Amino acid sequence: MTLKNLLLVFIIFYFNSFNAQCYYQLHMYDSYGDGWNGAFLEVTRNGVHVGDFDCDASYTLDSVYSFAGATMDFIFHSGNWDSEITFAILSPIGDTLIYGPAPSDLDNLIHTSNSTCPSTVSCLNPFSLNASGLTTNSANLSWVPSATDTIWNLHWDTSHINSHPVNGLGNSINGLNSNNYSLTGLSPYTTYDFYVQAVCGPNSNSIWSGPFTFTTLIVPGTCGAFMVELYDSYGDGWNGGYLEIILNGTIIDSNVTIQNGFGPESIPIPIDSGDVLDVVYHPDQWPEENSYTIYDQSGNIIVNQNNVQPMNNGPLSTYGVQACVSCSSPISLYASGISTNNADLSWVSGGSGGNSWNLEWGISGFSPSLGTMVSNLNSNTYSMNSLSPGTAYDFYVQEVCGANDISSWSGPYTFTTNALTIAGSCGIFQIALVDSYGDGWNGGYVDIEVNYSITQTIALQTGFGPEYFDISVDSGDVINVIYSPGNWDDENSYEVYNELGVMIASEAGSNGNGPSDTYGLIGCQSTGSGTVNAPCGWFILETYDSLADGWNGSYISISLNGISTHNLTMYSGSTTQIVPFMVDSNTIIDISYHENGANNQEQNGYKLMDNLGNIVAYELGSVNNAPSNTNGISVCQSTANSTEIINFNEILIYPNPANNLVKITSQKLISKITITNILGEVVFEKYPNQAFTAIDVSSFSSNLYTVKVIHGKSQIIEKLLIQH
């Protein structure tokens, strides 16, 4: 012992001897392992504040000194999750003053004690407890005497809330004359606590030092042991998330997690030759902070699962890790360029020299070996085509290092194709997001405004892109693209394509700034036709499903003048669906039904009505047959009569669809307005005799209506959709 330490021991001994200084012990526990969440014990001595004490993880031991005769008050202050809290307060002579859960009431005086110190203090408690030479069933315990003590009492037990010797559980050896002890007969891979106190004299002991916590080694398999290490980027544990460890189809550990802190939390797994390991991740709060790594028996990384999925998703599960193989599994599985029918898959080599890969994919949840197999790929990318819209898919990848040296499968990585978007009269615009560095937009995003209202907020979560997003556009719509910055904005760019696939906007970041905003993209004005026909108003497509189980991947495409503008389907739970869309005069409409091959196509059907409510097409499925296609419908031919149908520029009815208020404006005085429901019943009539009027439709039910506006000898008839 150094001269400095000897001097310190002498000073402490001298101070204790003359002032009868002694210590209370505070044993503080949290069952969840994330600390006391704002709760604490306040301690006062003779009415003077001494300090506030709490648990910062699963267990904290602290002490507070006193003097003989001093009045000690212990006050519990409540926080969050008090039900997880347990604590024990021990007197200087080792008596348990209070033990149990936190009180149910807030801010309570839980104990008052007049300090009783040992009559003589001839030794201090040991320090520097340690456990070394760990095996599967033994450990060498040691400690450092505080002064001249030569005899000690030892206590040990499996680590839990009652492991302290005052609880009367566990194992004890008294009167040891050596400051080390070889502990045998322990259980493999088990966590233990041990405590030591110095024997001061015939009737006097020091306070207990400890616990020192250690874990015995696991019994290795024939291949040794794999190691799973858990990490949390924020440092507050996994917040309810956990791993399920499955070996050869049997769950061997169902709750592997980090209760608190950054980690790593290391979990060894004995492995025999031929064993297959699955690690299943179950997310809870803040899963994007969680990650884990799997090491083989030689300490090599064979799986590294970071947060590679889109934001707010945790690490992937890992399936089919085989023991005793030298070929490492691929990592960083990802899907980009996702559309309604396509996706680009990618991954990174595991680093063990493989130069080809096997890929298996299928509908999300499929059992491995039952999916679609693609073998011997010589590139770490693969483009999937002809996928179903709005469908979740899984894919797995395996690395091939040699003829008889194949890695375990990595995956699944899950992605979902874009759902069919209900197109407007101009069809669908597309915006493509790209990142030059390949790590996504790092918090940057764009708002899509249609007619100055935000309809979408989109971002590239990770990867290079391009990631495509659809924008439904009607004739005359104004589209704005507004960029909001994150980190590394100069890496971000986007392009906008019109309904014909022509690029009409392109912006890229530079010099530390993100891409510029784009304003004033006009629907149907980018085709360069030079003329704009007078609209014929709303056409209505009604779709049917008599079983209300959806169309199961089948869908309708609508083409205007040979250009596909609308893709429509039905989902489970609906028997009828109404889809309005605007058309121009002299437009030719073609309707095509696309069958996915599922049963019950005869239960599906559709009906098309023109701007006046006339049925111009009606097709239903028949036995074992899907509804037929409809081709060559000429728009506005049914409106040619003695009454002039005037241009929308002369009379405007807006907004459409409407919610609470419909406004009608005209270049001339409006003589009469009539609104009828789908049954032909008049639900509203007005004679405004002015060029502008507003109609309150808040009491109207959500449905399709017909609006007739007359001024003089001219009239307009338009479909009005009310949606609340």
Helices and strands as residue ranges (DSSP letters): H 3-19, E 21-30, E 40-45, E 48-53, E 59-67, E 71-77, G 82-84, E 85-90, E 96-101, E 108-114, E 127-132, E 139-144, E 152-158, G 165-167, E 171-176, E 180-183, E 191-201, E 204-205, E 209-215, E 225-232, E 242-247, E 250-256, E 265-270, E 276-282, G 287-289, E 290-295, E 301-305, E 318-322, E 331-336, E 343-348, E 356-363, E 372-377, E 381-384, E 392-402, E 405-406, E 410-416, E 428-435, E 445-450, E 453-458, E 467-472, E 478-484, G 489-491, E 492-497, E 503-508, E 518-522, E 535-545, E 555-560, E 563-568, E 576-584, E 588-594, G 601-603, E 604-609, E 615-620, E 630-634, G 637-639, E 644-645, E 651-654, E 661-670, E 672-676, E 682-686, E 690-696, E 703-711, E 714-722
